[in-house]
Amino acid sequence: MDQVTKLESERAVVVFTSSRCSMCDSVKFLLRDLGVHAAVYELDKEQRGREMERELARRLGRGAPVVPAVFIGGSLVGGTNRVMALHLAGELVPMLKNAGALWL
């Protein structure tokens, strides 16, 4: 089992980021402002970060940014554009509630 698969379902929301990524910060701030306590892994600080980055790149497809990579309920949702689009469409909060990341 690869490290991403092991970690992706560790909590209701898991975010793979980089410590130097402003778009990653935006996603983390949004989730925090919504009251989500996500597990956050900064790939540039993780011992197996390069391996996890390769696995995320494989899953996200060619040309897609690897970070942030957001998992909700153990499923890959996507990156910044997808998370923000879901939020603006009013679909993110219900998704977070269904995953058990929000109780209100």
Secondary structure, 3 states (H helix, E strand, C coil): CCHHHHHHCCCCEEEEECCCCHHHHHHHHHHHHCCCCCEEEECCCCCCHHHHHHHHHHHHCCCCCCCCEEEECCEEEECHHHHHHHHHCCCHHHHHHHHCCCCC
